């Protein structure tokens, strides 16, 4: 039996080949598509079509159930001596608490499960998982892996920007007056970049004359990493916006110390609230 395995939740946006290679258990968030479930395409295409048709319906998400966690934990404990579970930020979701509750139902086996709060989501959460997988391959024990994980959190970042504030507003994520302000900013071609800080999604900066999504994210990334000499790992995630994702990747490829691990469509957990075309740059350095 392999000594240590990884489980996580679907908010992590892990590449499928990584999930398969390392036999990673995924607890899926629950999604309620409401009025748009019968529209064609992936979830972000459904959201676009709903907007075109004037269907006023926010997509609802909720953390995986305790039963979902019990399923992946029990399966993981069949294959591994210990499990390290990497959760989406507890400041943005109840997923961490659900995982902790599920652990209590496992009796003595609960001692074999270690639940970690990534304080991140999407590709930033994935970068932390990838670091833990590298430590596992180095034969580190659970205590050492957890210690390194907590150190890496300080140098792991998620920046994103959205295309239309409609989804933030319709999902009830911003107060009425703030929503009104976001609409006005959109009309004035002013964009808002967001980031995760201390496990919570917060505004990062405003960008005037915002003509695309990739360029302002790249500018902020360069500003943040200008004094970093070590290799910077990057994962690009997006809400069905491959053209902007590719543009961002080309910009990043021009930097010698940047390694773009992969680019992928993001999970609905965050995307449901930020809407189609949302673009994220997730990065980590030593």
C-alpha positions in Angstrom: 0.0 0.0 0.0 1.3 3.5 -0.9 2.1 5.5 2.1 0.4 8.9 1.5 -2.3 10.0 -1.0 -4.1 13.2 -1.8 -7.8 14.1 -1.9 -9.3 17.5 -2.7 -12.5 19.1 -3.9 -13.5 20.1 -7.4 -12.7 23.8 -6.8 -9.1 23.0 -7.2 -9.3 22.7 -11.1 -6.6 20.0 -11.1 -5.6 18.8 -14.5 -7.2 15.4 -15.3 -3.9 13.7 -16.0 -2.7 14.7 -12.5 -5.8 13.3 -11.0 -5.4 10.0 -12.8 -1.7 9.7 -12.3 -1.8 10.1 -8.6 -5.2 8.5 -7.9 -6.6 11.7 -6.4 -10.1 11.6 -4.9 -12.3 14.6 -5.8 -15.2 15.7 -3.7 -17.6 17.5 -6.1 -19.4 20.7 -5.2 -23.2 20.6 -5.8 -24.5 22.7 -8.6 -28.1 23.9 -9.2 -28.5 25.3 -12.7 -32.1 26.3 -12.0 -33.7 27.7 -15.2 -30.7 27.2 -17.4 -30.1 23.5 -17.1 -31.8 22.7 -20.4 -29.9 25.3 -22.4 -27.1 23.9 -24.8 -23.4 23.8 -24.1 -21.1 23.8 -21.1 -22.1 25.7 -18.0 -20.6 29.0 -19.2 -22.2 28.6 -22.6 -25.5 28.1 -20.8 -24.9 31.3 -18.8 -24.2 33.2 -22.0 -27.3 31.9 -23.7 -29.4 32.8 -20.6 -28.1 36.3 -20.8 -28.9 36.5 -24.5 -32.5 35.3 -23.9 -32.9 37.6 -20.9 -33.3 34.7 -18.5 -32.6 36.1 -15.0 -31.2 33.1 -13.2 -28.1 32.8 -11.0 -26.3 29.5 -10.8 -26.3 28.2 -7.2 -23.5 26.1 -5.7 -22.9 24.5 -2.3 -20.1 22.6 -0.8 -19.8 18.8 -1.1 -21.9 16.8 1.3 -20.5 15.0 4.3 -21.5 11.8 2.4 -19.4 12.8 -0.6 -16.3 13.3 1.7 -16.9 10.0 3.4 -16.9 8.3 0.1 -13.6 9.7 -1.1 -12.0 9.3 2.3 -13.0 5.7 2.6 -11.8 4.9 -0.9 -8.5 6.8 -0.3 -7.9 4.8 2.9 -8.2 1.6 0.9 -5.3 2.7 -1.3 -3.1 4.7 1.1 -1.9 4.5 4.6 -2.6 8.2 5.1 -4.6 10.9 3.3 -3.8 14.6 3.0 -7.0 16.4 2.0 -6.5 19.9 0.5 -9.6 22.0 0.8 -10.8 25.2 -0.9 -10.3 28.2 1.3 -12.5 28.1 4.4 -12.9 31.8 4.0 -14.7 31.4 0.7 -16.7 28.1 1.2 -18.0 25.7 3.8 -16.1 22.9 2.1 -13.4 22.7 4.8 -15.9 22.4 7.6 -17.8 19.7 5.8 -14.6 17.7 5.3 -13.8 18.1 9.0 -17.3 16.9 10.0 -16.9 13.9 7.7 -13.6 13.0 9.3 -15.3 12.6 12.7 -17.5 9.8 11.3 -14.4 7.6 10.6 -13.6 6.7 14.1 -10.0 5.5 14.6 -9.3 5.8 10.9 -9.8 9.6 11.3 -6.2 9.7 12.6 -5.0 8.7 9.1 -6.6 11.8 7.5 -5.0 15.3 7.6 -7.3 18.1 6.4 -5.5 21.3 5.2 -7.0 24.7 4.4 -5.4 25.9 1.2 -6.7 29.5 1.7 -7.0 29.4 -2.1 -9.1 28.0 -4.9 -8.7 27.0 -8.6 -5.2 26.8 -9.9 -3.7 28.3 -6.8 -5.1 25.3 -4.8 -3.7 23.0 -7.5 -0.2 24.5 -7.2 -0.3 23.7 -3.5 -1.4 20.1 -4.2 1.3 19.7 -6.8 3.9 20.8 -4.2 2.5 18.2 -1.8 2.7 15.5 -4.5 6.4 16.4 -5.2 7.0 16.0 -1.4 5.3 12.6 -1.5 7.6 11.5 -4.3 10.6 12.6 -2.2 9.3 10.2 0.5 8.7 12.9 3.1 6.4 12.0 5.9 3.0 13.6 6.5 4.3 16.1 9.1 7.0 17.3 6.8 4.6 17.6 3.9 2.1 19.6 6.0 4.9 21.9 7.2 6.1 22.6 3.6 2.4 23.1 2.5 1.9 25.8 5.1 5.1 27.6 4.1 4.1 27.5 0.4 0.7 29.2 1.1 2.6 32.5 1.7 4.0 32.4 -1.8 1.0 31.2 -3.7 -1.4 33.7 -5.3 -4.6 33.9 -7.3 -5.4 37.0 -9.4 -8.5 37.3 -11.6 -10.7 39.6 -13.4 -14.2 39.1 -14.9 -15.9 40.3 -18.0 -19.4 41.4 -16.8 -20.3 42.3 -13.2 -23.9 41.0 -13.9 -23.1 37.6 -12.4 -21.5 38.9 -9.2 -24.6 41.0 -8.7 -27.2 38.4 -9.6 -25.5 35.9 -7.3 -25.8 38.2 -4.4 -22.1 38.4 -3.8 -22.0 42.2 -3.8 -24.3 44.8 -2.0 -26.7 46.7 -4.2 -24.7 50.0 -4.1 -21.5 48.2 -5.0 -23.3 46.4 -7.8 -24.4 49.8 -9.2 -20.9 51.0 -9.0 -19.6 48.0 -10.9 -22.1 48.5 -13.7 -21.0 52.2 -14.0 -17.3 51.1 -14.1 -18.1 48.6 -16.9 -19.8 51.4 -18.9 -16.7 53.6 -18.4 -14.4 50.8 -19.5 -12.9 50.5 -16.0 -12.0 47.0 -14.8 -11.6 45.5 -11.4 -8.9 43.0 -10.6 -9.5 40.7 -7.7 -7.3 38.4 -5.6 -7.3 36.1 -2.6 -5.9 37.5 0.6 -5.9 35.6 3.9 -8.3 33.1 2.3 -10.9 35.7 1.2 -11.6 37.2 -2.2 -10.9 40.9 -2.2 -10.4 43.7 -4.7 -6.8 44.1 -5.9 -6.7 47.2 -8.1 -8.7 49.2 -10.7 -7.6 49.3 -14.4 -8.7 52.2 -16.7 -9.2 51.8 -20.4 -9.4 48.0 -20.0 -9.6 46.5 -23.5 -9.0 42.9 -22.6 -8.6 40.6 -19.6 -5.1 39.1 -20.2 -3.1 42.3 -20.3 -4.0 43.8 -17.0 -3.5 40.5 -15.3 -0.1 40.1 -16.9 0.9 43.7 -15.8 -0.1 42.9 -12.1 1.8 39.6 -12.3 4.9 41.3 -13.5 4.6 44.0 -10.8 4.3 41.3 -8.1 7.1 39.1 -9.4 9.6 41.7 -10.6 12.2 40.9 -7.9 11.7 37.1 -8.0 14.7 35.3 -9.4 13.5 31.8 -8.8 11.3 29.8 -11.1 7.6 30.8 -11.0 5.0 28.1 -11.6 1.8 29.3 -13.2 -1.6 27.7 -13.9 -4.1 29.6 -16.1 -7.8 28.9 -15.5 -10.7 30.5 -17.2 -14.5 30.5 -17.6 -14.6 29.2 -21.2 -12.3 32.0 -22.6 -9.5 30.2 -24.5 -8.5 33.2 -26.6 -7.7 35.4 -23.6 -6.1 32.4 -21.8 -3.9 31.8 -24.8 -3.0 35.5 -25.0 -2.0 35.5 -21.3 0.1 32.3 -21.9 2.0 33.9 -24.8 2.8 36.9 -22.6 4.0 34.6 -19.8 6.1 32.5 -22.1 8.2 35.7 -22.9 9.5 35.6 -19.3 12.5 33.3 -18.8 11.7 32.2 -15.2 8.0 31.4 -15.7 6.8 27.9 -16.2 3.1 27.6 -17.3 2.1 24.1 -16.1 -1.3 24.1 -17.9 -4.3 26.1 -18.9 -7.9 24.8 -18.3 -11.5 25.7 -17.9 -12.3 26.5 -14.3 -14.9 24.7 -12.2 -18.3 26.3 -11.6 -17.6 26.9 -7.9 -16.0 30.3 -8.5 -17.1 30.7 -12.1 -20.8 30.6 -11.2 -20.3 33.9 -9.3 -17.9 35.6 -11.7 -19.5 34.6 -14.9 -18.4 33.5 -18.4 -15.0 34.7 -19.7 -13.5 35.2 -16.2 -9.7 34.8 -16.4 -7.4 33.8 -13.6 -3.6 33.7 -13.2 -2.5 31.4 -10.4 1.2 31.4 -9.5 3.7 30.2 -6.9 7.4 30.8 -6.2 9.9 29.7 -3.6 
